[in-house]
């Protein structure tokens, strides 16, 4: 797990309501009302942008399709932290929240 990347996300998400943190995928995921929003893994940022925004997300600098199991996970992207300064991180979070914010809240187990 990359603590520096997780710290950058924690700082960018500070003060947002409904956000929780959970260890997943060998990294950290941040959930918005129980739905995966973003996280870290494989020394990269991960953002859930939704299938409709895949092409727009992948056109951004440093973005690559998310592939954990040998299959591309549509609607999710990896982002190289070197191409993601504080301003870009805010834009990625806005894109992810635009999608995830519309999903119904998940109930805790």
C-alpha positions as CSV (number, residue, x, y, z in Angstrom):
1,X,0.0,0.0,0.0
2,X,1.3,3.5,-0.9
3,X,0.7,5.7,2.1
4,X,1.7,8.8,0.3
5,X,-0.9,8.3,-2.4
6,X,-3.6,7.5,0.2
7,X,-2.7,10.6,2.1
8,X,-3.1,12.8,-1.0
9,X,-6.6,11.3,-1.5
10,X,-7.5,11.8,2.2
11,X,-6.4,15.4,2.0
12,X,-8.4,16.0,-1.2
13,X,-11.5,14.3,0.3
14,X,-11.3,16.0,3.7
15,X,-14.6,17.4,4.8
16,X,-16.8,15.6,2.3
17,X,-19.8,13.9,3.8
18,X,-20.5,10.3,3.3
19,X,-16.9,9.2,2.6
20,X,-15.4,6.2,4.3
21,X,-12.1,4.4,3.9
22,X,-11.5,0.7,3.4
23,X,-8.5,-1.5,2.5
24,X,-9.1,-3.2,-0.8
25,X,-7.0,-4.4,-3.8
26,X,-3.8,-4.2,-1.9
27,X,-4.4,-0.5,-1.4
28,X,-7.0,1.8,0.0
29,X,-10.4,2.6,-1.4
30,X,-12.6,5.5,-0.5
31,X,-16.3,4.9,-0.6
32,X,-19.1,7.5,-1.1
33,X,-22.2,6.3,0.7
34,X,-20.9,2.8,0.4
35,X,-20.0,2.9,-3.3
36,X,-16.4,2.8,-4.5
37,X,-15.3,6.3,-5.5
38,X,-11.5,6.2,-5.7
39,X,-8.5,4.7,-4.2
40,X,-4.9,3.5,-4.6
41,X,-3.3,0.3,-5.8
42,X,-0.4,-0.9,-7.9
43,X,1.3,2.5,-7.1
44,X,-1.4,4.4,-8.9
45,X,-4.6,6.2,-8.2
46,X,-7.9,4.5,-9.1
47,X,-11.1,6.4,-10.0
48,X,-14.6,5.1,-10.7
49,X,-15.9,7.2,-13.5
50,X,-18.6,5.1,-15.0
51,X,-18.8,3.4,-18.4
52,X,-20.2,6.5,-20.1
53,X,-17.2,8.5,-19.1
54,X,-14.5,5.9,-20.0
55,X,-13.4,7.5,-23.3
56,X,-13.2,11.0,-21.7
57,X,-11.3,9.6,-18.7
58,X,-8.8,7.6,-20.8
59,X,-8.1,10.7,-22.9
60,X,-6.7,12.5,-19.8
61,X,-3.0,12.5,-19.1
62,X,-1.7,9.5,-17.2
63,X,-4.9,7.5,-17.4
64,X,-5.0,3.7,-18.3
65,X,-7.8,1.1,-18.2
66,X,-8.1,-0.6,-14.9
67,X,-7.1,-4.3,-15.2
68,X,-6.7,-6.4,-12.0
69,X,-7.7,-9.9,-13.1
70,X,-6.6,-9.8,-16.7
71,X,-9.9,-8.2,-17.8
72,X,-10.5,-4.5,-18.2
73,X,-12.9,-3.2,-15.6
74,X,-15.1,-0.7,-17.6
75,X,-15.9,2.5,-15.7
76,X,-12.7,2.4,-13.7
77,X,-9.3,3.9,-14.5
78,X,-5.8,3.9,-13.2
79,X,-4.0,7.2,-13.1
80,X,-0.2,7.7,-12.9
81,X,0.4,9.9,-9.8
82,X,3.3,11.7,-11.6
83,X,0.7,13.2,-14.0
84,X,-1.8,14.1,-11.2
85,X,-1.0,17.3,-9.4
86,X,-3.4,18.8,-6.8
87,X,-5.5,20.5,-9.5
88,X,-5.7,17.3,-11.6
89,X,-6.6,15.3,-8.5
90,X,-9.6,17.6,-7.9
91,X,-10.7,17.2,-11.5
92,X,-10.5,13.4,-11.2
93,X,-12.5,13.4,-8.0
94,X,-15.1,15.7,-9.5
95,X,-15.5,13.2,-12.5
96,X,-15.7,10.2,-10.1
97,X,-18.2,12.0,-7.8
98,X,-20.4,13.0,-10.8
99,X,-20.9,9.3,-11.5
100,X,-20.8,7.8,-8.0
101,X,-22.9,10.6,-6.4
102,X,-25.8,9.5,-8.6
103,X,-25.7,5.9,-7.4
104,X,-28.1,4.8,-4.6
105,X,-26.4,4.5,-1.2
106,X,-25.4,1.0,-0.2
107,X,-26.6,-0.4,3.2
108,X,-23.9,-1.5,5.6
109,X,-23.7,-5.2,6.3
